[in-house]
Amino acid sequence: MATFKALHEDMTLLLHAASILLAAGVLVAGWGVFIRLNRYAEELEPEAMDQAKDEDKKLE
């Protein structure tokens, strides 16, 4: 929010605002890819995922 407020005051900060927006987009897209790949792994090997979850329970 502060970045875009500063953008209205000084147009030379446009590159900074755009880079923040781009970085946030990349992070969200990367998170989405991670979730999708994790879901595929759970579907391919459900026994392995159950075994990993059991190991997590042992650590708690």
C-alpha positions, 0 to 999 in steps of 0.5 A: 500500500505504501509503495503505491502511495509513494508512486503517486507522489514520485513517478520514478518509483514505478519500476519499484512498484512493478517489481514488487507486484511481479515478485508477489505474482511469482511467489503466488504462481510458485506456490500454486505449482507446489500445491499441484505437484504435491497433489499429484504425488499424493495421487500417485503414491498414497501409501508413501504419503500415509507413511510420511504422515505416520512419521510426522505423528511420531515426531509430535 
